[in-house]
Amino acid sequence: MKVLINKNSYQPNDFSKEKETLMIDGSKYQLIEKEKNHLLIKKDERIYKVFYVFNDKAKSVNLSFKGKTYDMRINDSAKHEADNESGNTITAPMPGKIFKVLKSAGDLVEVGETIVILEAMKMEHALKAKVQGKLDVLNFKEGEQVEADALIAKVLEDNND
């Protein structure tokens, strides 16, 4: 399991990389070191202690800083983040239920083509392919519940221009 902070990926035991940054409430802090239950971060030569708790079951980490608590999702790999940025993954924008599956694994898809329809907040949300290619992974069936940021599908991009 890895934690993504500022698009940098950390293992819970590897939380102490020097010169890495943490953005909290729009302010940038330098990550100095990791202790058993807290991080030491620095801004403008001032050092702060940030307490943290990893919740493996909920796949999140809670940070406590200056009287506020921040909940951060844990992703299983940095590759998922990279895939999402490149446009070949389709993730759930919010928790919901798969209302309709319009494509199957192995199908060819075009940019903008709807793969699944997610029902959330009493609305239907069309989840579309961001790249042209072959639908490689389809992780859910109609009627299944999904969490926010769940990997719904992955498209193998067709690089033949």
Buried (B, 14 or more C-beta within 10 A) or exposed (E): EBBBBEEBBBEBEEBBEEEBEBEBEEEEBBBBEBEEEBBBBEBEEEEBEBEBEBEEEEBBBBBBBEEEEBEBEBBEEBEBBEBBEEEBBBBBEEBBBBBEBBBEEEBEBEEEBBBBBBBBEEEEBBBBBBBBBBBBBBBBEEEEEBEEBBBBBBBEBEEEE
